[in-house]
Amino acid sequence: MKKLIAIFFAALSLAGVARASSGGIEWDRFPKEKMSDMAALQNGAKLFVNYCLNCHAAAFMRYNRLRDIGLTEADIKNNLLFAADKVGEQMKIAMDPKQAKDWFGATPPDLTLVARSRADGAKGSGADYLYTYMRTFYRDESKATGWNNLAFPSVAMPHVLWELQGERVAKFEEKADPHDHSKTTHVFAGFEQTKPGQLTPRQYDDAVGDLVAYLQWMGEPAQSARFQLGVIVLLFLSVLTVFAWRLNAAFWKDVK
């Protein structure tokens, strides 16, 4: 028992160290209003299928669940069913995991729950992370893929949306370390666009918001219904409390 307790506290301390050393840039806030925008969710599903589902699976999601965001079975078959034969199938990919590891250095993870798994209490939600991550890629010829990322430095994944965003390079400045003036730190100073993309910067940010909204929805398709049910239950309990309070008063009014 003592050994188990020691292991438990050691794990807690290591988790604290890992969180403290994670550092990195601040996360931008994901536009939450997109979660209730069916057009945004549908566009996000289209972007996911066309750009993400080539390498990343979403094996815990079935295509027919997309009917919950307003798509018909015909819409799914005609526009989104590229990696499967039937609408009831899971969102899997044909890529062999071993080959993927050889090509990218790591097996691309399943994205069904990625928006929920990337949350950080100190920085924001998983949607905030993904929204920042997909908007901070830049050209870096020192990397094997030719790309780097501010939110995930030295990431193995290339910038799959580069045609939409275009190509950028990151500018860095050397500044004195505020804690030790004898040292300097490498500080991000902004991006410089080198090749235009198919979308303007504002349109690209909007498209990424749609994609992240879909990823957030995919992690819990019943989230909206759960929130609505929760509100209804709280209202019911509030009304029931008033009736119970008055009934209790009526029972005890003649008791001295």
C-alpha positions as CSV (number, residue, x, y, z in Angstrom):
1,M,0.0,0.0,0.0
2,K,2.8,2.4,0.9
3,K,4.4,1.7,-2.5
4,L,1.2,2.4,-4.3
5,I,0.8,5.7,-2.5
6,A,4.4,6.7,-3.3
7,I,3.9,5.9,-7.0
8,F,0.7,8.0,-6.9
9,F,2.4,11.1,-5.5
10,A,5.3,10.6,-7.9
11,A,3.0,10.6,-10.8
12,L,1.3,13.8,-9.6
13,S,4.6,15.5,-9.3
14,L,5.7,14.4,-12.7
15,A,2.4,15.6,-14.2
16,G,3.0,19.0,-12.6
17,V,6.5,19.2,-13.9
18,A,5.3,18.3,-17.4
19,R,2.6,20.9,-17.3
20,A,5.0,23.6,-16.0
21,S,7.6,22.8,-18.7
22,S,5.1,22.7,-21.6
23,G,5.4,26.5,-22.1
24,G,4.7,27.5,-25.7
25,I,2.6,30.3,-27.1
26,E,-0.7,31.5,-25.8
27,W,-3.7,29.8,-27.4
28,D,-6.2,31.9,-29.4
29,R,-9.8,31.5,-28.5
30,F,-11.9,29.3,-30.7
31,P,-15.2,31.0,-31.9
32,K,-17.7,29.0,-29.9
33,E,-20.7,30.4,-31.8
34,K,-19.8,28.0,-34.6
35,M,-20.9,25.1,-32.5
36,S,-24.6,26.1,-33.1
37,D,-24.0,27.0,-36.8
38,M,-25.1,24.0,-39.0
39,A,-23.5,25.6,-42.1
40,A,-20.2,25.9,-40.2
41,L,-20.3,22.3,-39.0
42,Q,-21.2,21.0,-42.5
43,N,-18.2,22.9,-44.0
44,G,-16.0,21.6,-41.2
45,A,-17.1,18.1,-42.1
46,K,-16.2,18.7,-45.7
47,L,-12.8,20.1,-44.8
48,F,-12.1,17.1,-42.5
49,V,-13.0,14.5,-45.1
50,N,-11.0,16.2,-47.9
51,Y,-7.9,17.2,-45.9
52,C,-7.6,15.2,-42.7
53,L,-9.2,11.8,-43.4
54,N,-6.4,10.8,-45.8
55,C,-4.0,10.2,-42.9
56,H,-6.0,10.5,-39.8
57,A,-8.9,8.1,-39.0
58,A,-12.0,8.9,-36.9
59,A,-12.8,5.3,-36.2
60,F,-15.3,6.0,-33.4
61,M,-17.5,8.0,-35.7
62,R,-19.8,6.7,-38.5
63,Y,-20.7,8.7,-41.6
64,N,-24.4,8.4,-41.0
65,R,-24.0,10.4,-37.8
66,L,-23.5,13.4,-40.0
67,R,-27.2,13.5,-40.4
68,D,-27.2,15.2,-37.0
69,I,-25.7,18.3,-38.5
70,G,-28.3,18.6,-41.2
71,L,-26.8,16.5,-44.0
72,T,-29.0,14.0,-45.8
73,E,-27.8,10.5,-46.7
74,A,-27.6,11.6,-50.4
75,D,-25.3,14.5,-49.3
76,I,-23.0,12.1,-47.5
77,K,-22.9,9.6,-50.3
78,N,-22.3,12.1,-53.0
79,N,-19.9,14.5,-51.3
80,L,-18.2,12.9,-48.3
81,L,-18.0,9.1,-48.8
82,F,-14.6,8.7,-50.3
83,A,-13.0,6.2,-48.0
84,A,-15.9,3.8,-47.5
85,D,-18.7,2.1,-49.4
86,K,-21.7,2.5,-47.0
87,V,-23.0,5.4,-45.0
88,G,-23.2,3.3,-41.9
89,E,-19.4,2.6,-41.9
90,Q,-16.8,4.0,-39.6
91,M,-14.5,6.8,-40.7
92,K,-11.5,4.7,-41.2
93,I,-8.5,5.0,-43.6
94,A,-6.6,2.6,-45.8
95,M,-3.1,3.8,-44.8
96,D,-1.0,1.1,-43.1
97,P,0.1,2.3,-39.6
98,K,3.7,0.9,-40.1
99,Q,4.1,2.8,-43.4
100,A,2.7,5.9,-41.8
101,K,5.3,5.7,-39.1
102,D,8.0,5.3,-41.7
103,W,6.8,8.3,-43.7
104,F,6.0,10.7,-40.9
105,G,8.1,9.4,-38.0
106,A,5.0,8.7,-36.0
107,T,1.6,7.1,-36.6
108,P,-1.0,9.8,-37.2
109,P,-3.5,9.6,-34.3
110,D,-7.2,9.0,-34.5
111,L,-9.0,12.4,-34.4
112,T,-12.4,11.3,-33.0
113,L,-11.6,12.7,-29.5
114,V,-8.7,15.0,-30.3
115,A,-10.6,18.2,-29.3
116,R,-11.3,16.7,-25.9
117,S,-7.9,15.2,-25.3
118,R,-6.0,18.5,-26.1
119,A,-7.5,20.6,-23.3
120,D,-5.2,22.4,-20.9
121,G,-6.7,24.0,-17.8
122,A,-4.1,26.8,-17.8
123,K,-4.3,27.6,-21.5
124,G,-7.8,26.7,-22.7
125,S,-9.9,24.1,-24.3
126,G,-8.9,21.5,-26.9
127,A,-10.8,23.5,-29.5
128,D,-8.6,26.6,-28.6
129,Y,-5.5,24.5,-29.1
130,L,-6.6,23.1,-32.5
131,Y,-7.7,26.6,-33.6
132,T,-4.2,28.0,-32.7
133,Y,-2.4,24.9,-34.1
134,M,-4.0,25.0,-37.6
135,R,-3.2,28.7,-37.9
136,T,0.4,28.8,-36.9
137,F,2.2,26.6,-39.5
138,Y,5.1,28.2,-41.3
139,R,7.8,27.2,-43.8
140,D,11.0,25.8,-42.2
141,E,13.4,24.1,-44.6
142,S,15.4,22.7,-41.7
143,K,12.5,20.2,-41.0
144,A,11.9,17.0,-42.9
145,T,8.5,18.1,-44.1
146,G,9.5,21.6,-44.8
147,W,7.0,22.9,-42.2
148,N,7.1,23.9,-38.5
149,N,4.5,25.1,-36.1
150,L,4.4,27.6,-33.2
151,A,1.9,25.6,-31.1
152,F,3.7,22.3,-31.7
153,P,7.4,22.9,-32.5
154,S,9.0,20.3,-34.8
155,V,5.7,18.6,-35.4
156,A,5.9,15.7,-37.8
157,M,2.7,16.7,-39.6
158,P,3.0,18.8,-42.8
159,H,0.7,21.8,-43.3
160,V,-2.2,20.0,-45.1
161,L,-4.1,23.3,-45.6
162,W,-1.2,25.2,-47.2
163,E,-3.1,25.6,-50.5
164,L,-5.8,27.5,-48.7
165,Q,-3.6,29.6,-46.4
166,G,-0.6,30.0,-48.7
167,E,3.0,29.9,-47.5
168,R,4.5,32.0,-44.7
169,V,7.8,32.3,-42.9
170,A,8.1,33.1,-39.2
171,K,10.2,36.1,-38.0
172,F,12.0,35.8,-34.7
173,E,13.9,38.5,-32.7
174,E,16.6,38.1,-30.1
175,K,15.6,39.9,-26.9
176,A,17.2,40.1,-23.5
177,D,16.0,37.5,-21.0
178,P,14.0,39.5,-18.3
179,H,15.3,37.1,-15.6
180,D,18.9,37.1,-16.8
181,H,20.2,40.1,-18.7
182,S,23.3,38.3,-19.8
183,K,21.2,35.9,-21.9
184,T,18.9,36.4,-24.9
185,T,15.7,34.7,-25.8
186,H,14.3,33.8,-29.3
187,V,11.0,35.7,-29.5
188,F,8.4,35.3,-32.2
189,A,7.9,38.6,-34.1
190,G,5.2,37.7,-36.6
191,F,4.6,36.0,-40.0
192,E,5.6,37.1,-43.4
193,Q,3.4,35.8,-46.3
194,T,5.6,34.6,-49.2
195,K,3.0,33.0,-51.4
196,P,-0.7,33.8,-51.4
197,G,-3.3,31.1,-50.7
198,Q,-6.7,30.4,-52.2
199,L,-8.3,32.2,-49.2
200,T,-7.6,35.5,-47.6
201,P,-6.3,35.4,-44.0
202,R,-9.8,36.2,-42.6
203,Q,-11.4,33.5,-44.8
204,Y,-8.8,31.0,-43.8
205,D,-9.3,31.7,-40.1
206,D,-13.1,31.3,-40.6
207,A,-12.5,27.9,-42.4
208,V,-10.3,26.7,-39.6
209,G,-13.0,27.7,-37.2
210,D,-15.4,25.5,-39.1
211,L,-13.0,22.6,-39.1
212,V,-12.4,22.8,-35.4
213,A,-16.1,23.2,-34.7
214,Y,-16.6,19.9,-36.5
215,L,-13.8,18.2,-34.6
216,Q,-15.3,19.5,-31.3
217,W,-18.8,18.2,-32.3
218,M,-17.3,14.9,-33.4
219,G,-15.9,14.3,-29.9
220,E,-19.3,14.5,-28.4
221,P,-22.2,14.7,-31.0
222,A,-24.8,14.8,-28.2
223,Q,-23.2,17.8,-26.5
224,S,-25.9,20.3,-27.6
225,A,-28.7,17.9,-26.6
226,R,-27.0,17.2,-23.3
227,F,-26.8,21.0,-22.5
228,Q,-30.5,21.5,-23.4
229,L,-31.6,18.5,-21.3
230,G,-29.5,19.8,-18.4
231,V,-31.3,23.2,-18.6
232,I,-34.7,21.5,-18.7
233,V,-33.8,19.3,-15.7
234,L,-32.6,22.3,-13.6
235,L,-35.8,24.2,-14.4
236,F,-37.9,21.2,-13.4
237,L,-36.1,20.8,-10.2
238,S,-36.5,24.6,-9.5
239,V,-40.3,24.3,-9.9
240,L,-40.4,21.1,-7.9
241,T,-38.5,22.8,-5.1
242,V,-41.1,25.5,-4.8
243,F,-43.9,23.0,-4.7
244,A,-42.1,20.8,-2.1
245,W,-41.4,23.9,0.1
246,R,-45.0,25.0,0.0
247,L,-46.3,21.4,0.6
248,N,-43.9,21.1,3.6
249,A,-45.2,24.3,5.0
250,A,-48.9,23.1,4.6
251,F,-48.1,19.8,6.4
252,W,-46.4,21.5,9.4
253,K,-48.5,24.6,9.8
254,D,-50.7,23.1,12.6
255,V,-47.8,21.5,14.4
256,K,-46.7,23.5,17.5
